[in-house]
């Protein structure tokens, strides 16, 4: 049996989450702020003691084990036979219509336009780039909270390579570079 070494901060955060919030990490000691919180969470994640859903961090089963606590019992699911049947039929129909769809990197919508989640930061950036006035790197950084290098990387990777968008830029004399989807 191996013992996982935890820092005092990691132990306190994990123990509080397990004892008080059903495993959800919501509390940090007063002296753990900003970048230190990120480091503590990264450390716990790298040791596979916590996991994340789309927005929140939770203690993983291994986190309970590391503190010698009993793992939570999962809720018993009782699937609805009608729903299961409908899902199976839809999956079979989808597999017949689009056998190679799972292999494609770029998702294409009905009109042939690249498709993205509607309320994502990526969708917001695309909307900014589609405006007649376009958008600057600083405007996109302010809207998304990303750093400039992340914005430029998104242009090259996600937008150009994966979604096939054409990004153009122009720079007025003495002004900032303006980017647009053409």
N, C-alpha and C positions, 0 to 999 in steps of 0.2 A: 504494500500500500504506500503510495507516495503522498506526501503532505505538500500542499500548495502554500507558499509563503505569501502573506499579504502584508502590505504596509498598514500602519495604524489607521490611516484615512480610508484605505480600501476596505478594511475590516469594519470600520464604523458605518460606512455608507451601505455596505452590503447587509450588515446586521440590521440596521434601521429599516431598510426596504423590506426585508423578510419579516421582521417583527411587527411593523406598523402600517405598511401600505400594500400588503399582499404581494410583495416582490417588486413593485414599481419603484424605480429610483426617482425620488422627488426631493430628498433632503441631502444637504451637504454641510459639513462642519463650517463654522463661521470663517475659519482661516483658509478654506479652500474656495477660491474664486477664479473666474475667467479661465485662463490657460491651464491652471492647476486642475480644475474640474475636468477639462478635456483629457489631461494626462492620466488622471485617476481612472476615468472611464475607459480610455484606451488600454491601460494596464489590465483592468478587469476583463475587457473584451478579448484581449490577446491571450488571456489565460482561460478563455471560454467560460467565464463565470457569469457573464451577463449577455443578454441578447437584446435586439432592438426590433420594434415594429416600425411603422412608417414615421412615428413621431417621438416615441418614448423608449426608455431603457428599462429592462426588467431583469431580475435575477434569474439565471438559467438554472436548470436542475443541478448542474455541477457547482453552482454557487451555494445552493443549499447544502450539498455534500461537503464543500470546503469548510463550512461553519458547523458541520455535524448536526444539521437540522433535517427533519423529515421533509422529503419532497412533497409539493402540493399534489393532490390527487386531481387528475383532469376530469372535467365534467363529462358525464356519459352522454354521448350523442345518440339520438334516436332519429335516423334519417327517415324522411317521408318517402315512401315507395313511389308515389306519383312524381315527385321532384326528381328522384334518382333516375327514374325511367325517362323523363323529359331531357335531363342532362345527358344521359347516355345516347339518346337518339340524336340530339343536337351535335354531340361530339362525333358520332359516326357520320352524320351528314356533312359536317365540316371537313372531316378527314377525306371523304370521297371527293368533295368539290375542290379542295385545295391541298393536295398531298404534299407539296413542297413548301407550304406557307410557313411551317415552323422553322425552316432553314433560312428564310430570308431575313436579312438584317434590317432592311427598310420596310416599314409598314406603309402601305399606300391606301388612301381612302377611296371613296366611291368616285370622286371626280379626278382621281389620279394625283391628288395633292398629298404630300407627306402628312402623316397623322401623328399627333402627340397628345398627351393628356391635357385636358382643357385648363386646369387650374395649376399647372406646374410653372416653375420659374422659366423653363425652356419655352413654354407656350407664351409666357409674358414677354420674353425677349424677342421671339419671332413677331409678335404683335407690334412691339416697338420698332422693329426693323422694317415692318410693312407700312408704317406711317409715311406720308409724303415727305415729312421733314427728316425721317430716319432717326438714328439715335447715336449718341457718342458712347465711348467706353465708360466715361464717368457716369452718364445717365443710367446705363445698364447696371453698373456697379451699385449705384444708389438704390435701384429698384430691386435688385436680387440679393445684395449683401455679398456678392462675389468679389474677388480681387480681379484686377485687370488681366492678369495672365490666365485666369480661369475663363474669362469672357473670350479672350482671343483663342484659347484652346477649344472652347465650345464652337466657335465659328468654324475652325478647321476640322474638328473631329465630328461632332454630332450633326452640325448643320450641313457642311459641305460633303463629308464622306458618307455619313449614314442616311441623312435625309435628302441629300442631293440638291440642296438649296444653293443658289448663286448669290454670294455676298459681294457687294461692290462698296467701294469707299471713295470719298473725295475729301479734299482738304482745302478750304477757302484760305486765302492768304491771311496769316495771323490768327486763324481760328483753329478749332479742334477738328480732328478727322471725324467725318460723319459716315456711318455704315447704313446700308439699305439692302433689303432682299430684292433682287431684280428678277 
